[in-house]
């Protein structure tokens, strides 16, 4: 049996997430939700049995909404923290208008870490928003 330690030097990873996918059952409904809360226009495409819509990302981490086999929304499992911008309350205020549900209002973590909120999107996924203010 091997050990968890390694004698090889590896370069420290700067970011541990480089792509995310949010599963959806109705891509058009989900796109309308995220377009509304972020005031964006997501581009949609189809590949084989899957349809996707991409979050605009010039720099940084990108992601997509994905509809197709095995793409099952869930309130359990991994929790993705989406960028809440300068003040996540602006986005939180749009969640229910767009058809989602806020399950934890803007909550302070601490002075250094900022704030977070939890919501359920139109597809039934539990996600979080994070901002410094």
N, CA, C and O atoms as CSV, one atom per row, in Angstrom:
chain,resi,resn,atom,element,x,y,z
A,1,UNK,N,N,0.847,-1.175,0.000
A,1,UNK,CA,C,0.000,0.000,0.000
A,1,UNK,C,C,0.889,1.232,0.000
A,1,UNK,O,O,1.860,1.295,0.753
A,2,UNK,N,N,0.570,2.204,-0.830
A,2,UNK,CA,C,1.360,3.430,-0.924
A,2,UNK,C,C,1.039,4.406,0.188
A,2,UNK,O,O,0.125,4.205,0.987
A,3,UNK,N,N,1.826,5.474,0.209
A,3,UNK,CA,C,1.594,6.520,1.196
A,3,UNK,C,C,1.013,7.750,0.508
A,3,UNK,O,O,1.126,7.907,-0.708
A,4,UNK,N,N,0.399,8.607,1.290
A,4,UNK,CA,C,-0.177,9.823,0.749
A,4,UNK,C,C,0.888,10.863,0.440
A,4,UNK,O,O,0.675,11.722,-0.416
A,5,UNK,N,N,2.001,10.807,1.099
A,5,UNK,CA,C,3.082,11.758,0.875
A,5,UNK,C,C,3.801,11.471,-0.431
A,5,UNK,O,O,3.780,10.346,-0.932
A,6,UNK,N,N,4.430,12.490,-0.971
A,6,UNK,CA,C,5.184,12.340,-2.204
A,6,UNK,C,C,6.523,13.022,-2.042
A,6,UNK,O,O,6.611,14.110,-1.473
A,7,UNK,N,N,7.558,12.388,-2.538
A,7,UNK,CA,C,8.882,12.972,-2.441
A,7,UNK,C,C,9.157,13.923,-3.603
A,7,UNK,O,O,10.122,14.687,-3.566
A,8,UNK,N,N,8.317,13.879,-4.628
A,8,UNK,CA,C,8.476,14.782,-5.757
A,8,UNK,C,C,7.942,16.152,-5.395
A,8,UNK,O,O,6.897,16.287,-4.757
A,9,UNK,N,N,8.693,17.181,-5.823
A,9,UNK,CA,C,8.222,18.550,-5.630
A,9,UNK,C,C,7.228,18.871,-6.723
A,9,UNK,O,O,7.493,18.653,-7.905
A,10,UNK,N,N,6.078,19.391,-6.318
A,10,UNK,CA,C,5.084,19.807,-7.297
A,10,UNK,C,C,4.799,21.281,-7.093
A,10,UNK,O,O,4.881,21.810,-5.984
A,11,UNK,N,N,4.466,21.920,-8.186
A,11,UNK,CA,C,4.125,23.326,-8.129
A,11,UNK,C,C,2.774,23.478,-7.443
A,11,UNK,O,O,1.834,22.744,-7.750
A,12,UNK,N,N,2.675,24.419,-6.524
A,12,UNK,CA,C,1.429,24.634,-5.795
A,12,UNK,C,C,0.345,25.101,-6.771
A,12,UNK,O,O,0.571,25.987,-7.594
A,13,UNK,N,N,-0.817,24.495,-6.662
A,13,UNK,CA,C,-1.950,24.878,-7.499
A,13,UNK,C,C,-2.527,26.175,-6.961
A,13,UNK,O,O,-2.752,26.309,-5.758
A,14,UNK,N,N,-2.769,27.135,-7.855
A,14,UNK,CA,C,-3.295,28.433,-7.449
A,14,UNK,C,C,-4.810,28.386,-7.255
A,14,UNK,O,O,-5.318,28.867,-6.242
A,15,UNK,N,N,-5.525,27.820,-8.202
A,15,UNK,CA,C,-6.976,27.708,-8.129
A,15,UNK,C,C,-7.364,26.240,-8.233
A,15,UNK,O,O,-6.867,25.525,-9.103
A,16,UNK,N,N,-8.246,25.792,-7.354
A,16,UNK,CA,C,-8.624,24.381,-7.350
A,16,UNK,C,C,-9.846,24.078,-8.202
A,16,UNK,O,O,-10.208,22.913,-8.372
A,17,UNK,N,N,-10.472,25.089,-8.727
A,17,UNK,CA,C,-11.586,24.900,-9.652
A,17,UNK,C,C,-11.202,25.558,-10.958
A,17,UNK,O,O,-10.754,26.705,-10.965
A,18,UNK,N,N,-11.373,24.840,-12.083
A,18,UNK,CA,C,-11.085,25.465,-13.370
A,18,UNK,C,C,-12.270,25.410,-14.314
A,18,UNK,O,O,-12.215,25.991,-15.398
A,19,UNK,N,N,-13.344,24.724,-13.931
A,19,UNK,CA,C,-14.552,24.645,-14.744
A,19,UNK,C,C,-15.655,24.095,-13.862
A,19,UNK,O,O,-15.393,23.258,-12.998
A,20,UNK,N,N,-16.878,24.547,-14.062
A,20,UNK,CA,C,-18.007,23.980,-13.333
A,20,UNK,C,C,-19.173,23.789,-14.291
A,20,UNK,O,O,-19.303,24.498,-15.289
A,21,UNK,N,N,-20.015,22.819,-13.965
A,21,UNK,CA,C,-21.224,22.573,-14.737
A,21,UNK,C,C,-22.393,22.445,-13.777
A,21,UNK,O,O,-22.324,21.735,-12.774
A,22,UNK,N,N,-23.466,23.147,-14.104
A,22,UNK,CA,C,-24.681,23.098,-13.306
A,22,UNK,C,C,-25.714,22.319,-14.123
A,22,UNK,O,O,-26.092,22.758,-15.209
A,23,UNK,N,N,-26.176,21.168,-13.618
A,23,UNK,CA,C,-27.134,20.355,-14.373
A,23,UNK,C,C,-28.514,21.015,-14.396
A,23,UNK,O,O,-28.942,21.610,-13.408
A,24,UNK,N,N,-29.200,20.903,-15.529
A,24,UNK,CA,C,-30.535,21.488,-15.678
A,24,UNK,C,C,-31.461,20.518,-16.401
A,24,UNK,O,O,-31.014,19.644,-17.144
A,25,UNK,N,N,-32.760,20.688,-16.169
A,25,UNK,CA,C,-33.763,19.896,-16.872
A,25,UNK,C,C,-34.369,20.680,-18.023
A,25,UNK,O,O,-34.786,20.092,-19.021
A,26,UNK,N,N,-34.424,22.005,-17.896
A,26,UNK,CA,C,-34.987,22.875,-18.911
A,26,UNK,C,C,-33.978,23.988,-19.165
A,26,UNK,O,O,-33.899,24.945,-18.395
A,27,UNK,N,N,-33.211,23.867,-20.239
A,27,UNK,CA,C,-32.121,24.799,-20.500
A,27,UNK,C,C,-32.620,26.222,-20.706
A,27,UNK,O,O,-32.024,27.162,-20.179
A,28,UNK,N,N,-33.690,26.399,-21.454
A,28,UNK,CA,C,-34.191,27.759,-21.704
A,28,UNK,C,C,-34.624,28.433,-20.410
A,28,UNK,O,O,-34.345,29.614,-20.204
A,29,UNK,N,N,-35.297,27.699,-19.542
A,29,UNK,CA,C,-35.725,28.260,-18.252
A,29,UNK,C,C,-34.515,28.621,-17.396
A,29,UNK,O,O,-34.479,29.694,-16.794
A,30,UNK,N,N,-33.527,27.733,-17.339
A,30,UNK,CA,C,-32.324,27.981,-16.544
A,30,UNK,C,C,-31.528,29.167,-17.094
A,30,UNK,O,O,-31.026,29.990,-16.328
A,31,UNK,N,N,-31.415,29.250,-18.411
A,31,UNK,CA,C,-30.706,30.376,-19.032
A,31,UNK,C,C,-31.416,31.688,-18.681
A,31,UNK,O,O,-30.760,32.675,-18.347
A,32,UNK,N,N,-32.728,31.702,-18.754
A,32,UNK,CA,C,-33.489,32.909,-18.410
A,32,UNK,C,C,-33.228,33.310,-16.959
A,32,UNK,O,O,-33.093,34.497,-16.663
A,33,UNK,N,N,-33.155,32.331,-16.049
A,33,UNK,CA,C,-32.884,32.601,-14.637
A,33,UNK,C,C,-31.515,33.254,-14.452
A,33,UNK,O,O,-31.412,34.324,-13.853
A,34,UNK,N,N,-30.472,32.615,-14.961
A,34,UNK,CA,C,-29.112,33.147,-14.760
A,34,UNK,C,C,-28.871,34.435,-15.557
A,34,UNK,O,O,-28.146,35.315,-15.093
A,35,UNK,N,N,-29.459,34.555,-16.730
A,35,UNK,CA,C,-29.373,35.817,-17.472
A,35,UNK,C,C,-29.974,36.950,-16.641
A,35,UNK,O,O,-29.440,38.059,-16.614
A,36,UNK,N,N,-31.088,36.666,-15.965
A,36,UNK,CA,C,-31.753,37.696,-15.171
A,36,UNK,C,C,-30.932,38.098,-13.953
A,36,UNK,O,O,-30.684,39.284,-13.739
A,37,UNK,N,N,-30.506,37.120,-13.150
A,37,UNK,CA,C,-29.832,37.511,-11.908
A,37,UNK,C,C,-28.464,38.142,-12.169
A,37,UNK,O,O,-28.041,39.017,-11.414
A,38,UNK,N,N,-27.763,37.714,-13.225
A,38,UNK,CA,C,-26.447,38.275,-13.531
A,38,UNK,C,C,-26.475,39.377,-14.587
A,38,UNK,O,O,-25.456,40.026,-14.824
A,39,UNK,N,N,-27.627,39.598,-15.225
A,39,UNK,CA,C,-27.728,40.583,-16.309
A,39,UNK,C,C,-26.701,40.261,-17.401
A,39,UNK,O,O,-25.905,41.114,-17.794
A,40,UNK,N,N,-26.737,39.016,-17.879
A,40,UNK,CA,C,-25.820,38.528,-18.914
A,40,UNK,C,C,-26.625,37.914,-20.058
A,40,UNK,O,O,-27.848,37.800,-19.973
A,41,UNK,N,N,-25.945,37.527,-21.110
A,41,UNK,CA,C,-26.533,36.768,-22.209
A,41,UNK,C,C,-25.676,35.525,-22.411
A,41,UNK,O,O,-24.559,35.614,-22.922
A,42,UNK,N,N,-26.188,34.383,-22.017
A,42,UNK,CA,C,-25.441,33.136,-22.155
A,42,UNK,C,C,-25.591,32.614,-23.577
A,42,UNK,O,O,-26.668,32.691,-24.168
A,43,UNK,N,N,-24.505,32.084,-24.117
A,43,UNK,CA,C,-24.535,31.459,-25.446
A,43,UNK,C,C,-24.856,29.979,-25.282
A,43,UNK,O,O,-24.295,29.299,-24.423
A,44,UNK,N,N,-25.780,29.485,-26.129
A,44,UNK,CA,C,-26.187,28.084,-26.059
A,44,UNK,C,C,-25.637,27.315,-27.257
A,44,UNK,O,O,-25.468,27.866,-28.345
A,45,UNK,N,N,-25.362,26.029,-27.033
A,45,UNK,CA,C,-24.896,25.149,-28.097
A,45,UNK,C,C,-25.379,23.731,-27.806
A,45,UNK,O,O,-25.734,23.404,-26.674
A,46,UNK,N,N,-25.389,22.904,-28.834
A,46,UNK,CA,C,-25.735,21.492,-28.674
A,46,UNK,C,C,-24.579,20.639,-29.172
A,46,UNK,O,O,-23.987,20.919,-30.215
A,47,UNK,N,N,-24.266,19.589,-28.408
A,47,UNK,CA,C,-23.206,18.655,-28.765
A,47,UNK,C,C,-23.702,17.243,-28.464
A,47,UNK,O,O,-23.989,16.908,-27.315
A,48,UNK,N,N,-23.799,16.436,-29.485
A,48,UNK,CA,C,-24.290,15.066,-29.308
A,48,UNK,C,C,-25.629,15.082,-28.585
A,48,UNK,O,O,-26.591,15.666,-29.084
A,49,UNK,N,N,-25.708,14.448,-27.415
A,49,UNK,CA,C,-26.963,14.376,-26.671
A,49,UNK,C,C,-27.107,15.509,-25.656
A,49,UNK,O,O,-28.070,15.521,-24.889
A,50,UNK,N,N,-26.188,16.441,-25.634
A,50,UNK,CA,C,-26.164,17.489,-24.620
A,50,UNK,C,C,-26.416,18.868,-25.211
A,50,UNK,O,O,-26.035,19.157,-26.345
A,51,UNK,N,N,-27.067,19.712,-24.415
A,51,UNK,CA,C,-27.219,21.126,-24.735
A,51,UNK,C,C,-26.561,21.890,-23.589
A,51,UNK,O,O,-26.701,21.519,-22.423
A,52,UNK,N,N,-25.845,22.957,-23.930
A,52,UNK,CA,C,-25.126,23.721,-22.920
A,52,UNK,C,C,-25.317,25.209,-23.148
A,52,UNK,O,O,-25.557,25.658,-24.269
A,53,UNK,N,N,-25.205,25.963,-22.064
A,53,UNK,CA,C,-25.183,27.420,-22.120
A,53,UNK,C,C,-24.022,27.870,-21.248
A,53,UNK,O,O,-23.882,27.418,-20.111
A,54,UNK,N,N,-23.194,28.756,-21.776
A,54,UNK,CA,C,-21.943,29.126,-21.117
A,54,UNK,C,C,-22.032,30.460,-20.385
A,54,UNK,O,O,-22.562,31.441,-20.909
A,55,UNK,N,N,-21.499,30.476,-19.154
A,55,UNK,CA,C,-21.338,31.728,-18.426
A,55,UNK,C,C,-20.203,32.496,-19.093
A,55,UNK,O,O,-19.134,31.926,-19.312
A,56,UNK,N,N,-20.399,33.773,-19.424
A,56,UNK,CA,C,-19.317,34.543,-20.049
A,56,UNK,C,C,-18.132,34.646,-19.080
A,56,UNK,O,O,-18.316,34.994,-17.914
A,57,UNK,N,N,-16.934,34.351,-19.553
A,57,UNK,CA,C,-15.743,34.421,-18.705
A,57,UNK,C,C,-14.536,34.778,-19.557
A,57,UNK,O,O,-13.955,33.910,-20.209
A,58,UNK,N,N,-14.156,36.051,-19.553
A,58,UNK,CA,C,-12.960,36.468,-20.290
A,58,UNK,C,C,-11.696,35.991,-19.587
A,58,UNK,O,O,-10.777,35.470,-20.219
A,59,UNK,N,N,-11.665,36.173,-18.292
A,59,UNK,CA,C,-10.541,35.724,-17.462
A,59,UNK,C,C,-11.124,34.989,-16.273
A,59,UNK,O,O,-12.222,35.313,-15.821
A,60,UNK,N,N,-10.423,34.029,-15.776
A,60,UNK,CA,C,-10.899,33.326,-14.599
A,60,UNK,C,C,-11.584,32.024,-14.942
A,60,UNK,O,O,-11.380,31.452,-16.013
A,61,UNK,N,N,-12.396,31.571,-14.018
A,61,UNK,CA,C,-13.021,30.258,-14.105
A,61,UNK,C,C,-14.308,30.345,-14.916
A,61,UNK,O,O,-15.134,31.230,-14.692
A,62,UNK,N,N,-14.469,29.440,-15.842
A,62,UNK,CA,C,-15.675,29.376,-16.651
A,62,UNK,C,C,-16.562,28.237,-16.207
A,62,UNK,O,O,-16.160,27.371,-15.429
A,63,UNK,N,N,-17.786,28.258,-16.722
A,63,UNK,CA,C,-18.721,27.207,-16.396
A,63,UNK,C,C,-19.900,27.227,-17.338
A,63,UNK,O,O,-20.013,28.099,-18.200
A,64,UNK,N,N,-20.786,26.248,-17.161
A,64,UNK,CA,C,-21.914,26.124,-18.070
A,64,UNK,C,C,-23.102,25.476,-17.381
A,64,UNK,O,O,-22.964,24.788,-16.370
A,65,UNK,N,N,-24.271,25.716,-17.955
A,65,UNK,CA,C,-25.467,24.962,-17.636
A,65,UNK,C,C,-25.483,23.793,-18.598
A,65,UNK,O,O,-25.187,23.974,-19.779
A,66,UNK,N,N,-25.819,22.598,-18.133
A,66,UNK,CA,C,-25.775,21.408,-18.982
A,66,UNK,C,C,-27.068,20.618,-18.860
A,66,UNK,O,O,-27.526,20.316,-17.758
A,67,UNK,N,N,-27.657,20.285,-20.024
A,67,UNK,CA,C,-28.855,19.450,-20.072
A,67,UNK,C,C,-28.540,18.226,-20.924
A,67,UNK,O,O,-28.042,18.353,-22.042
A,68,UNK,N,N,-28.830,17.056,-20.399
A,68,UNK,CA,C,-28.599,15.825,-21.140
A,68,UNK,C,C,-28.513,14.641,-20.198
A,68,UNK,O,O,-28.737,14.786,-18.996
A,69,UNK,N,N,-28.189,13.469,-20.732
A,69,UNK,CA,C,-28.113,12.263,-19.910
A,69,UNK,C,C,-27.185,12.432,-18.710
A,69,UNK,O,O,-26.046,12.876,-18.855
A,70,UNK,N,N,-27.678,12.076,-17.533
A,70,UNK,CA,C,-26.869,12.158,-16.324
A,70,UNK,C,C,-26.824,13.537,-15.689
A,70,UNK,O,O,-26.261,13.690,-14.605
A,71,UNK,N,N,-27.393,14.533,-16.326
A,71,UNK,CA,C,-27.413,15.889,-15.777
A,71,UNK,C,C,-28.664,16.043,-14.928
A,71,UNK,O,O,-29.731,16.401,-15.427
A,72,UNK,N,N,-28.517,15.768,-13.637
A,72,UNK,CA,C,-29.658,15.752,-12.727
A,72,UNK,C,C,-29.456,16.813,-11.646
A,72,UNK,O,O,-28.527,16.711,-10.845
A,73,UNK,N,N,-30.318,17.831,-11.620
A,73,UNK,CA,C,-30.220,18.850,-10.577
A,73,UNK,C,C,-30.389,18.245,-9.188
A,73,UNK,O,O,-31.043,17.216,-9.022
A,74,UNK,N,N,-29.779,18.908,-8.178
A,74,UNK,CA,C,-29.850,18.366,-6.830
A,74,UNK,C,C,-29.656,19.457,-5.784
A,74,UNK,O,O,-28.930,20.429,-5.994
A,75,UNK,N,N,-30.326,19.267,-4.651
A,75,UNK,CA,C,-30.114,20.133,-3.497
A,75,UNK,C,C,-29.047,19.550,-2.574
A,75,UNK,O,O,-28.720,20.151,-1.551
A,76,UNK,N,N,-28.504,18.389,-2.923
A,76,UNK,CA,C,-27.480,17.747,-2.099
A,76,UNK,C,C,-26.214,17.590,-2.920
A,76,UNK,O,O,-26.220,17.789,-4.135
A,77,UNK,N,N,-25.150,17.237,-2.260
A,77,UNK,CA,C,-23.886,17.035,-2.966
A,77,UNK,C,C,-23.010,18.272,-2.909
A,77,UNK,O,O,-23.144,19.094,-2.003
A,78,UNK,N,N,-22.131,18.402,-3.856
A,78,UNK,CA,C,-21.190,19.519,-3.881
A,78,UNK,C,C,-21.931,20.844,-3.960
A,78,UNK,O,O,-22.993,20.941,-4.575
A,79,UNK,N,N,-21.360,21.856,-3.334
A,79,UNK,CA,C,-21.957,23.185,-3.330
A,79,UNK,C,C,-21.020,24.138,-4.068
A,79,UNK,O,O,-19.859,24.301,-3.691
A,80,UNK,N,N,-21.534,24.757,-5.111
A,80,UNK,CA,C,-20.757,25.717,-5.892
A,80,UNK,C,C,-21.058,27.109,-5.370
A,80,UNK,O,O,-22.220,27.489,-5.226
A,81,UNK,N,N,-20.008,27.870,-5.086
A,81,UNK,CA,C,-20.150,29.272,-4.691
A,81,UNK,C,C,-19.897,30.127,-5.915
A,81,UNK,O,O,-18.782,30.181,-6.434
A,82,UNK,N,N,-20.949,30.798,-6.374
A,82,UNK,CA,C,-20.831,31.691,-7.518
A,82,UNK,C,C,-20.444,33.082,-7.036
A,82,UNK,O,O,-20.755,33.471,-5.910
A,83,UNK,N,N,-19.767,33.821,-7.896
A,83,UNK,CA,C,-19.324,35.165,-7.567
A,83,UNK,C,C,-20.536,36.071,-7.402
A,83,UNK,O,O,-21.371,36.169,-8.302
A,84,UNK,N,N,-20.631,36.725,-6.264
A,84,UNK,CA,C,-21.732,37.630,-5.983
A,84,UNK,C,C,-21.450,39.068,-6.350
A,84,UNK,O,O,-22.244,39.953,-6.034
A,85,UNK,N,N,-20.321,39.323,-7.021
A,85,UNK,CA,C,-19.976,40.683,-7.417
A,85,UNK,C,C,-19.565,41.532,-6.229
A,85,UNK,O,O,-19.092,41.020,-5.214
A,86,UNK,N,N,-19.751,42.833,-6.367
A,86,UNK,CA,C,-19.357,43.760,-5.298
A,86,UNK,C,C,-20.199,43.562,-4.042
A,86,UNK,O,O,-19.678,43.635,-2.929
A,87,UNK,N,N,-21.494,43.313,-4.211
A,87,UNK,CA,C,-22.411,43.111,-3.088
A,87,UNK,C,C,-23.443,42.070,-3.510
A,87,UNK,O,O,-24.297,42.352,-4.350
A,88,UNK,N,N,-23.373,40.887,-2.943
A,88,UNK,CA,C,-24.238,39.791,-3.373
A,88,UNK,C,C,-25.719,40.062,-3.141
A,88,UNK,O,O,-26.560,39.365,-3.709
A,89,UNK,N,N,-26.060,41.051,-2.327
A,89,UNK,CA,C,-27.470,41.349,-2.082
A,89,UNK,C,C,-28.189,41.733,-3.373
A,89,UNK,O,O,-29.381,41.460,-3.516
A,90,UNK,N,N,-27.492,42.355,-4.302
A,90,UNK,CA,C,-28.080,42.728,-5.595
A,90,UNK,C,C,-28.572,41.480,-6.320
A,90,UNK,O,O,-29.671,41.481,-6.873
A,91,UNK,N,N,-27.771,40.419,-6.324
A,91,UNK,CA,C,-28.168,39.160,-6.957
A,91,UNK,C,C,-29.229,38.434,-6.151
A,91,UNK,O,O,-30.172,37.887,-6.724
A,92,UNK,N,N,-29.094,38.419,-4.837
A,92,UNK,CA,C,-30.077,37.756,-3.982
A,92,UNK,C,C,-31.463,38.347,-4.234
A,92,UNK,O,O,-32.454,37.618,-4.280
A,93,UNK,N,N,-31.530,39.664,-4.398
A,93,UNK,CA,C,-32.812,40.328,-4.639
A,93,UNK,C,C,-33.468,39.866,-5.941
A,93,UNK,O,O,-34.685,39.990,-6.084
A,94,UNK,N,N,-32.701,39.342,-6.883
A,94,UNK,CA,C,-33.225,38.921,-8.179
A,94,UNK,C,C,-33.621,37.445,-8.232
A,94,UNK,O,O,-34.342,37.036,-9.142
A,95,UNK,N,N,-33.166,36.647,-7.279
A,95,UNK,CA,C,-33.375,35.193,-7.324
A,95,UNK,C,C,-34.856,34.828,-7.396
A,95,UNK,O,O,-35.264,34.086,-8.289
A,96,UNK,N,N,-35.647,35.329,-6.490
A,96,UNK,CA,C,-37.065,34.939,-6.460
A,96,UNK,C,C,-37.840,35.549,-7.624
A,96,UNK,O,O,-38.766,34.924,-8.140
A,97,UNK,N,N,-37.477,36.756,-8.042
A,97,UNK,CA,C,-38.112,37.383,-9.208
A,97,UNK,C,C,-37.910,36.512,-10.440
A,97,UNK,O,O,-38.792,36.418,-11.294
A,98,UNK,N,N,-36.734,35.870,-10.529
A,98,UNK,CA,C,-36.391,35.039,-11.687
A,98,UNK,C,C,-36.915,33.605,-11.559
A,98,UNK,O,O,-36.710,32.799,-12.467
A,99,UNK,N,N,-37.584,33.272,-10.453
A,99,UNK,CA,C,-38.174,31.940,-10.309
A,99,UNK,C,C,-37.441,31.017,-9.368
A,99,UNK,O,O,-37.850,29.868,-9.201
A,100,UNK,N,N,-36.366,31.478,-8.743
A,100,UNK,CA,C,-35.633,30.670,-7.778
A,100,UNK,C,C,-36.160,30.893,-6.371
A,100,UNK,O,O,-37.196,31.529,-6.177
A,101,UNK,N,N,-35.426,30.355,-5.377
A,101,UNK,CA,C,-35.857,30.466,-3.979
A,101,UNK,C,C,-34.629,30.694,-3.103
A,101,UNK,O,O,-33.693,29.895,-3.138
A,102,UNK,N,N,-34.618,31.755,-2.328
A,102,UNK,CA,C,-33.532,32.030,-1.387
A,102,UNK,C,C,-33.771,31.175,-0.149
A,102,UNK,O,O,-34.849,31.225,0.444
A,103,UNK,N,N,-32.771,30.389,0.243
A,103,UNK,CA,C,-32.939,29.542,1.428
A,103,UNK,C,C,-32.100,30.027,2.606
A,103,UNK,O,O,-32.336,29.619,3.743
A,104,UNK,N,N,-31.121,30.897,2.343
A,104,UNK,CA,C,-30.359,31.556,3.411
A,104,UNK,C,C,-30.003,32.938,2.898
A,104,UNK,O,O,-29.251,33.083,1.934
A,105,UNK,N,N,-30.548,33.944,3.549
A,105,UNK,CA,C,-30.292,35.326,3.151
A,105,UNK,C,C,-28.813,35.661,3.333
A,105,UNK,O,O,-28.064,34.877,3.917
A,106,UNK,N,N,-28.400,36.806,2.842
A,106,UNK,CA,C,-27.023,37.290,2.972
A,106,UNK,C,C,-26.585,37.174,4.429
A,106,UNK,O,O,-27.211,37.719,5.338
A,107,UNK,N,N,-25.489,36.444,4.614
A,107,UNK,CA,C,-24.993,36.137,5.954
A,107,UNK,C,C,-23.505,36.446,6.028
A,107,UNK,O,O,-22.741,36.072,5.138
A,108,UNK,N,N,-23.097,37.128,7.092
A,108,UNK,CA,C,-21.683,37.467,7.270
A,108,UNK,C,C,-20.902,36.242,7.737
A,108,UNK,O,O,-21.297,35.550,8.675
A,109,UNK,N,N,-19.783,35.994,7.057
A,109,UNK,CA,C,-18.879,34.912,7.472
A,109,UNK,C,C,-17.969,35.469,8.555
A,109,UNK,O,O,-17.994,35.010,9.697
A,110,UNK,N,N,-17.166,36.461,8.190
A,110,UNK,CA,C,-16.338,37.238,9.111
A,110,UNK,C,C,-15.806,38.447,8.343
A,110,UNK,O,O,-16.061,38.582,7.146
A,111,UNK,N,N,-15.066,39.330,9.027
A,111,UNK,CA,C,-14.602,40.566,8.392
A,111,UNK,C,C,-13.700,40.317,7.187
A,111,UNK,O,O,-13.748,41.072,6.216
A,112,UNK,N,N,-12.892,39.287,7.235
A,112,UNK,CA,C,-11.961,39.005,6.141
A,112,UNK,C,C,-12.614,38.255,4.984
A,112,UNK,O,O,-12.315,38.528,3.822
A,113,UNK,N,N,-13.495,37.321,5.289
A,113,UNK,CA,C,-14.074,36.451,4.256
A,113,UNK,C,C,-15.291,37.035,3.557
A,113,UNK,O,O,-15.584,36.658,2.422
A,114,UNK,N,N,-16.000,37.940,4.202
A,114,UNK,CA,C,-17.146,38.568,3.570
A,114,UNK,C,C,-18.459,37.880,3.883
A,114,UNK,O,O,-18.718,37.501,5.026
A,115,UNK,N,N,-19.304,37.718,2.840
A,115,UNK,CA,C,-20.682,37.263,2.999
A,115,UNK,C,C,-21.012,36.131,2.037
A,115,UNK,O,O,-20.342,35.942,1.022
A,116,UNK,N,N,-22.068,35.377,2.377
A,116,UNK,CA,C,-22.583,34.359,1.466
A,116,UNK,C,C,-24.090,34.269,1.624
A,116,UNK,O,O,-24.652,34.729,2.618
A,117,UNK,N,N,-24.733,33.676,0.639
A,117,UNK,CA,C,-26.168,33.387,0.673
A,117,UNK,C,C,-26.376,32.078,-0.074
A,117,UNK,O,O,-25.564,31.711,-0.924
A,118,UNK,N,N,-27.453,31.376,0.234
A,118,UNK,CA,C,-27.785,30.112,-0.434
A,118,UNK,C,C,-29.121,30.248,-1.155
A,118,UNK,O,O,-30.041,30.906,-0.669
A,119,UNK,N,N,-29.212,29.612,-2.325
A,119,UNK,CA,C,-30.465,29.647,-3.065
A,119,UNK,C,C,-30.667,28.352,-3.840
A,119,UNK,O,O,-29.730,27.588,-4.074
A,120,UNK,N,N,-31.929,28.126,-4.234
A,120,UNK,CA,C,-32.294,27.021,-5.118
A,120,UNK,C,C,-32.652,27.653,-6.452
A,120,UNK,O,O,-33.496,28.547,-6.506
A,121,UNK,N,N,-32.021,27.200,-7.532
A,121,UNK,CA,C,-32.328,27.773,-8.848
A,121,UNK,C,C,-33.621,27.165,-9.403
A,121,UNK,O,O,-34.250,26.333,-8.749
A,122,UNK,N,N,-34.004,27.576,-10.589
A,122,UNK,CA,C,-35.252,27.103,-11.190
A,122,UNK,C,C,-35.243,25.606,-11.469
A,122,UNK,O,O,-36.303,25.014,-11.670
A,123,UNK,N,N,-34.076,24.987,-11.485
A,123,UNK,CA,C,-33.954,23.565,-11.809
A,123,UNK,C,C,-33.873,22.680,-10.583
A,123,UNK,O,O,-33.894,21.455,-10.707
A,124,UNK,N,N,-33.780,23.280,-9.385
A,124,UNK,CA,C,-33.702,22.503,-8.156
A,124,UNK,C,C,-32.298,22.332,-7.614
A,124,UNK,O,O,-32.093,21.536,-6.698
A,125,UNK,N,N,-31.316,23.056,-8.152
A,125,UNK,CA,C,-29.941,23.001,-7.657
A,125,UNK,C,C,-29.758,23.957,-6.483
A,125,UNK,O,O,-30.220,25.097,-6.530
A,126,UNK,N,N,-29.082,23.494,-5.426
A,126,UNK,CA,C,-28.691,24.388,-4.341
A,126,UNK,C,C,-27.324,24.958,-4.680
A,126,UNK,O,O,-26.371,24.220,-4.931
A,127,UNK,N,N,-27.242,26.305,-4.683
A,127,UNK,CA,C,-26.000,27.000,-4.987
A,127,UNK,C,C,-25.808,28.109,-3.969
A,127,UNK,O,O,-26.724,28.442,-3.217
A,128,UNK,N,N,-24.606,28.679,-3.949
A,128,UNK,CA,C,-24.285,29.780,-3.043
A,128,UNK,C,C,-23.770,30.967,-3.841
A,128,UNK,O,O,-23.284,30.825,-4.963
A,129,UNK,N,N,-23.887,32.125,-3.240
A,129,UNK,CA,C,-23.284,33.347,-3.763
A,129,UNK,C,C,-22.307,33.833,-2.701
A,129,UNK,O,O,-22.550,33.654,-1.508
A,130,UNK,N,N,-21.198,34.449,-3.128
A,130,UNK,CA,C,-20.197,34.966,-2.188
A,130,UNK,C,C,-19.735,36.335,-2.660
A,130,UNK,O,O,-19.553,36.560,-3.856
A,131,UNK,N,N,-19.545,37.252,-1.711
A,131,UNK,CA,C,-18.928,38.548,-2.007
A,131,UNK,C,C,-18.243,39.068,-0.754
A,131,UNK,O,O,-18.516,38.607,0.354
A,132,UNK,N,N,-17.360,40.024,-0.941
A,132,UNK,CA,C,-16.655,40.627,0.188
A,132,UNK,C,C,-17.547,41.599,0.956
A,132,UNK,O,O,-17.332,41.835,2.145
A,133,UNK,N,N,-18.558,42.169,0.271
A,133,UNK,CA,C,-19.480,43.115,0.915
A,133,UNK,C,C,-20.867,42.527,1.005
A,133,UNK,O,O,-21.780,43.176,1.517
